[in-house]
Amino acid sequence: MNALANLGSVVAAGPIGVEPDTGETVTFWVCATLAVLGGLGMVLSRKAVHSALFIALTMINLAVLYIAQDALFLGMVQIIVYTGAVMMLFVFVLMVVGVDASDSLVETLKGQRLLAGIAFVGFLGLLLAGVVEAFDGVPFVGLEAANTAQGTNVEGIGALIFTRYLLAFEVTAALLITAAVGAMVLTHRERVEPRKSQPELSTERFAPGRHPVNKPSPGVYARNNAVSMPALLPDGSTAEDSVPGPLRVRGDAREADLLALAEAEHLSAHEAVTVDDPYGPGPGQTDRQASGEESRP
Amino acid sequence: MNPTNYLVLSAILFSIGAAGVLVRRNAIVVFMCIELMLNASNLAFVTFARMNGTLDGQVVAFFVMVVAAAEVVVGLAIIVTIFRTRNSASVDEPNLLRL
């Protein structure tokens, strides 16, 4: 009886010390699945922005796992610094750099993916064998005592950082300053020529050979607004530079000479009518107005 | 549940990150894979802290986070500089570091 009770207590304490409760078990399986899915999605997704979102998912799930393991401070830092700051920096740089050919998943080295897959399986097997061999069944002491020794988890970490790890902490400050200065030095571009003032810009704009205003757009006055149709100038000639350069080079610019002739005639005829109008209301116009009033019911 | 599962998860994530570094060609995605490996090692550190019942592992994970932040800043600055001169963020380009 006594032996049985002893056995029971041994089993209860277990070979693992602190046994994770059901809540933690469920949390682990949910978050571990999502974290692995996020990692796989990051490696396998074609677009870099999708990779960034997948790794953000992984990091948030890891933060939950930290908190589940009594590392409250690290969990919060993980969410704020990693998911909040670092990943946003990644997305920001992605926006600056944009999408280029390196996003494609086409193999440039023959057999690279197969070899990488073999290396992945081999490395994973090696790691798992080592981890399971070394730590399976090792009792977990748990952090109850360590977390409550100084009050809370944050205070415990603070006490360690500012006593035993003080030197490392100071070196960290130097590292961060160096990183900030390094980033500024790396992204700084020296101006190779002095900044242009407004008079200089204006002189440049009206220099000979430059077009100070918008060029005519194709198809203006030509009864056809196709890109290949040159615009007509007021004298009926065609404006060559109204057709986009590539079309002109390819010889796709259409001839507008015949049209231009017809258009010029049309314009001149129309002009004759409209030029007459501004000289006051003629008798015909009053007639029209009178007839309009009459026809009104 | 065996708490060693956390270490197994850490090993899996680390391997995924390493495979990503081997496979991907976009320098930014390679950087993200490195971040994943750092995170996996952090998870291992936190688990070791729990295993030993001391907070030292968590402090080391904290320092890893600080170093990772500094590394990201400098690394992304290098990527932006290279992109400016090469118009590409691919790690396949030869002579990438030569000016």
Contacts between the chains, C-beta under 8 A, distances in Angstrom:
chain1	res1	chain2	res2	distance
A	16	B	2	6.6
A	16	B	3	6.3
A	18	B	3	7.5
A	18	B	50	7.7
A	19	B	1	8.0
A	20	B	1	4.9
A	20	B	3	5.9
A	24	B	1	7.2
A	25	B	1	4.1
A	28	B	1	6.2
A	28	B	5	6.3
A	28	B	6	7.3
A	28	B	9	7.9
A	29	B	1	8.0
A	32	B	5	7.3
A	32	B	9	4.8
A	35	B	9	6.8
A	35	B	13	6.4
A	36	B	9	7.3
A	36	B	12	5.9
A	36	B	13	6.9
A	36	B	16	7.2
A	39	B	12	7.8
A	39	B	13	5.4
A	39	B	16	4.1
A	39	B	17	6.9
A	39	B	20	7.9
A	39	B	36	5.7
A	40	B	16	6.3
A	42	B	16	7.9
A	42	B	20	6.6
A	42	B	29	7.4
A	42	B	32	6.0
A	42	B	33	7.1
A	42	B	36	6.7
A	43	B	16	6.0
A	43	B	19	6.2
A	43	B	20	3.9
A	43	B	23	6.5
A	43	B	24	6.8
A	43	B	33	6.8
A	48	B	26	5.4
A	48	B	28	5.5
A	48	B	29	5.4
A	51	B	29	5.0
A	51	B	32	5.6
A	52	B	32	6.5
A	55	B	32	4.9
A	55	B	35	6.5
A	55	B	36	6.0
A	58	B	13	7.2
A	58	B	36	6.5
A	58	B	39	7.0
A	59	B	39	6.2
A	62	B	39	5.4
A	62	B	42	7.4
A	62	B	43	5.8
A	65	B	6	7.0
A	65	B	9	7.7
A	65	B	43	6.4
A	65	B	46	7.9
A	66	B	42	7.9
A	66	B	43	7.4
A	66	B	46	5.4
A	69	B	6	6.9
A	69	B	46	5.3
A	69	B	47	6.5
A	69	B	49	7.9
A	69	B	50	5.1
A	70	B	50	6.4
A	71	B	46	4.8
A	71	B	49	7.0
A	71	B	50	7.9
A	71	B	58	5.2
A	71	B	61	7.5
A	73	B	58	7.2
A	73	B	62	7.7
A	74	B	42	7.5
A	74	B	46	6.2
A	74	B	58	5.6
A	74	B	61	5.6
A	74	B	62	6.5
A	74	B	65	7.8
A	77	B	62	7.0
A	77	B	65	6.2
A	78	B	39	7.9
A	78	B	42	7.8
A	78	B	65	7.5
A	81	B	65	6.1
A	81	B	69	6.3
A	82	B	35	7.7
A	82	B	39	7.3
A	82	B	65	7.1
A	82	B	68	7.9
A	85	B	69	7.3
A	86	B	35	7.0
A	86	B	68	7.2
A	86	B	69	6.2
A	86	B	72	5.3
A	89	B	72	6.2
A	89	B	73	7.4
A	89	B	76	6.2
A	90	B	28	6.6
A	90	B	31	7.3
A	90	B	32	6.5
A	90	B	72	7.5
A	90	B	76	7.2
A	93	B	28	6.4
A	93	B	76	4.7
A	93	B	79	6.6
A	93	B	80	6.2
A	94	B	28	6.0
A	96	B	80	6.2
A	96	B	83	7.8
A	97	B	28	6.8
A	97	B	79	6.9
A	97	B	80	6.8
A	97	B	83	4.9
A	97	B	89	5.3
A	100	B	87	7.3
A	100	B	88	5.4
A	100	B	89	6.1
A	100	B	90	7.1
A	101	B	88	6.9
A	101	B	90	6.7
A	102	B	25	4.8
A	102	B	26	4.3
A	102	B	27	7.3
A	102	B	88	6.2
A	102	B	89	5.4
A	102	B	90	3.3
A	102	B	91	7.4
A	102	B	92	7.1
A	103	B	26	5.6
A	108	B	25	7.1
A	108	B	92	5.6
A	112	B	22	7.4
A	112	B	23	7.1
A	113	B	23	5.9
A	115	B	22	7.8
A	116	B	19	5.5
A	116	B	22	3.9
A	116	B	23	4.9
A	117	B	19	7.3
A	119	B	18	7.6
A	119	B	19	7.1
A	119	B	22	6.3
A	120	B	15	5.6
A	120	B	16	7.6
A	120	B	18	6.9
A	120	B	19	3.9
A	120	B	22	7.6
A	123	B	15	5.2
A	123	B	18	6.0
A	124	B	11	6.5
A	124	B	12	6.6
A	124	B	15	4.0
A	127	B	11	3.9
A	127	B	14	6.7
A	127	B	15	6.4
A	128	B	8	6.2
A	128	B	11	5.4
A	128	B	12	8.0
A	131	B	4	7.0
A	131	B	7	4.6
A	131	B	8	6.3
A	131	B	10	7.9
A	131	B	11	5.5
A	132	B	4	6.8
A	132	B	8	7.2
A	135	B	4	5.1
A	135	B	7	5.8
A	135	B	51	7.3
A	136	B	2	7.1
A	136	B	4	5.2
A	137	B	4	7.9
A	138	B	4	7.5
A	138	B	51	6.4
A	140	B	3	4.8
A	140	B	50	5.8
A	140	B	51	5.0
A	141	B	50	7.5
A	141	B	51	6.6
A	141	B	52	6.1
A	141	B	53	2.9
A	142	B	50	6.3
A	142	B	53	6.1
A	143	B	49	6.7
A	143	B	50	5.4
A	143	B	53	6.4
A	143	B	55	7.2
A	145	B	53	6.4
A	146	B	49	8.0
A	146	B	53	5.6
A	146	B	54	5.6
A	146	B	55	5.2
A	147	B	55	7.6
A	153	B	55	7.6
A	153	B	58	7.9
A	156	B	55	4.8
A	157	B	55	5.6
A	157	B	58	5.9
A	157	B	59	5.9
A	157	B	62	6.8
A	160	B	55	5.5
A	160	B	56	6.6
A	160	B	59	4.9
A	161	B	59	6.0
A	161	B	62	7.4
A	164	B	56	7.8
A	165	B	59	5.5
A	165	B	63	7.5
A	168	B	63	6.1
A	172	B	63	6.4
A	172	B	66	5.0
A	172	B	67	7.6
A	175	B	66	7.2
A	175	B	67	6.8
A	175	B	70	5.2
A	176	B	66	6.9
A	176	B	69	7.5
A	176	B	70	5.6
A	178	B	70	7.5
A	179	B	69	7.8
A	179	B	70	3.6
A	179	B	71	7.6
A	179	B	73	4.8
A	179	B	74	5.3
A	180	B	73	6.8
A	182	B	73	7.6
A	182	B	74	5.0
A	182	B	77	6.9
A	183	B	73	4.8
A	183	B	74	5.9
A	183	B	76	7.7
A	183	B	77	4.1
A	186	B	74	7.2
A	186	B	77	4.0
A	186	B	78	6.0
A	186	B	80	7.7
A	186	B	81	5.2
A	187	B	77	5.1
A	187	B	80	5.7
A	187	B	81	6.3
A	189	B	84	7.8
